[in-house]
Amino acid sequence: MNFLDRLRRKKGSPEHLGELSASIPGEDIPAAESELPAAESVAPKGRFGFGRAKVKTEPKAKAKGKAKVDPDAPVVLEFVDQGVVRIGGRLFALNLTWVSAVDTDSLKSHADTARKVAASRKQADNDFTFYAGSKADGFLGFGSADAGHKRGMPVLIESFNPAVMGGNWLAVRPIEGSRDQWWVGGRRGGDVFEDRVLGSKDAAAALFTEALAAPGWATIVAPEDWRVRNSVPSFPAGALDSPQEKLHLVDPVKAYAPRVIAAGVVLAALLGGSYYFYDKHQRHLAEMEELRRQIERAVTLQPQDHPWYHRTRIDHFLAHCEREILQTMIMVPGWENEVFTCKIDKGRGQVSTGWRRAGGNIAWLRAAMPQDYPVINVNAAAEAATVTRSFQAPTDPEAVRRDPWTRAQIENRLTERFQLHGIPLSMRYVADNRPAETNPLFHRHDVQIQGEMGLEELLPFLGDIPALIPDTLNYNVATASWSLVVRIHHPVIVPEFKP
């Protein structure tokens, strides 16, 4: 009996509770009606930037405002500058250019990468002097004074309360007082997914619709007239939390240098120009030496440098996620089950899900939980609750011994396999945008598969693919269907050493 059959046979498990996952704005489809079952407990157990228009309707504002945001007040974005909005009297930075962070690279190197990303999007504000985030978080966002960003300004995308919004949320909001500008923002698994300002409603709708294709959104915020299924027209109460991240200077020395130049001119004239040229030469030699070391590190790849090193095999991933989803599933009268999301990263697994109130109350929900069930988190309005369970899964240390498929092999073979059996397949090429001069590049394809077949039936399609990393498995109780996302890496491109 396959995964879906076992889920359907769970006592009282509804087969059609209505569509829970997000869909593209369009015609509403009513959810099928279903009688609520009795409570049953089951065995317990984390792209950016916008080409700035050269129009400003008011001067750049000071970043020193410390007005507090009322968590219960509506979140309305008021235009201040191309990268700044005011919410409840406080200024927030948005429309940062976000890039993946690498521990071995400097802030300046990441800023250079962000400039390339901004240039590819024809973004004018790319003189990045500010940043947010950290290498430890895995992402860095860069801002520009030309967009109105200032040191110490709180970052909007980092200021939302995950206990209210959930780990995966997506929003599109108009910027009041602007010339038809819209903000599209979102987070997935703790990482920034979108933080972009678009110059028209149509452009915002296009980006928002593309983002909706990602599975497992816990909260979707969109205008009511867009008719996006399972969305709300405004941010929930308490969504905007105290700012957790502010803008910092990329190069404090460069930023403050103009204040001391006048005094330094006289001293420099007295000392003469010889030391300047000597120092410049020494710094050039040091930079060349560092570049050589970076290239040598990149060329000498170790097994652990490959993204698919010590990852969980696809067969183990599907088996463990199936088991953990079954052990996490609990049906409660008056509550609708949210989508189940399972992820495994280097052997550390996590299943998350939730419930939305549909006539029930919190007391019923808590009463249905076994004593050893993980603590559930209820939002401030007592309209939704979430839970997360952790587990361990085996990893495959031999994965790096198999040569990855090329881009053409991935596209041709997967298309042929899934097309032959009529299984929906979505593939997206993702380029490694780090500087090619000093970094090995791991381009990849992100592949999404959806269906109602048994999970074990996927193994003949995916089991032989090298450099494959299972990313996310989502199961929708309402539609009795699943969605699987995997990453398939290409052969590494190693920089050439040119002395």
Secondary structure, 3 states (H helix, E strand, C coil): CCHHHHHHHCCCCCCCCCCCCCCCCCCCCCCCCCCCCCCECCCCCCCECCCCCCCCCCCCCCCCCCCCCCCCCCCCEEEEECCEEEECCEEEECCCEEEECCCCCCHHHHHHHHHHHHHHCCCCCCCEEEEEEECCCCEEEEEEHHHCCCCCCEEHHHCECHHHHCCCEEEEEEEECCCCCEEEEEEECCEEEEEEEECCHHHHHHHHHHHHCCCCCCEEECCHHHCCCCCECCCCCCCECCCCCECEECCHHHHHCHHHHHHHHHHHHHHCCHHHHHHHHHHHHHHHHHHHHHHHHHHCCCHHHCCCCCECCHHHHHHHHHHHHHHHCCECCCEEECCEEEEEECCEEEEEEEEEECCCCHHHHHHCCCCCCCCCEECCCCCEEEEEEEEECCCECCHHHCCCCCHHHHHHHHHHHHHHCCCCEEEEEECCCCCCCCCCECCEEEEEEEECCCHHHHHHHHCCCCCEEEEEEEEECCCCEEEEEEEEECCCECCCCCC
